[in-house]
Amino acid sequence: MTQDAVPERWRLGPDSLPRGRYVDREFLELEHERLFPRIWQMACREEEVPAVGSFLEYAIGDQSFLVVRVAADEIRAFYNACIHRGTRLGKGSGRVKEFRCPFHGWRYALDG
């Protein structure tokens, strides 16, 4: 994103970052729209999903993902949504044998 694409009140000055870049809701929404979908994100550390079936919910903005240890040497991330109705499949963190949609009971293996 070029400096011209940033609204005047949030443009970089010669000495510092404008306060609004830290506290304005509109700037956060702009980041969710233009920045976060285009950059790598660190969802968790490997030790936060130590055993097969361990999961952690990673949320950013209105998006939710499940980071899951699917095998001793494999970690994957999935949208945290049932493909049928979009209901969230997991909250927080824990350990499961499978994910089950609380709405209709659809089941998902650890590997999706």
Secondary structure, DSSP 8 states (H G I E B T S, - for coil): --GGGS-GGGS--SS---THHHH-HHHHHHHHHHTGGGS------GGGS-STTEEEEEEETTEEEEEEEEETTEEEEEESS-TTT------SEEE-SSEE-TTT--EE-TT-
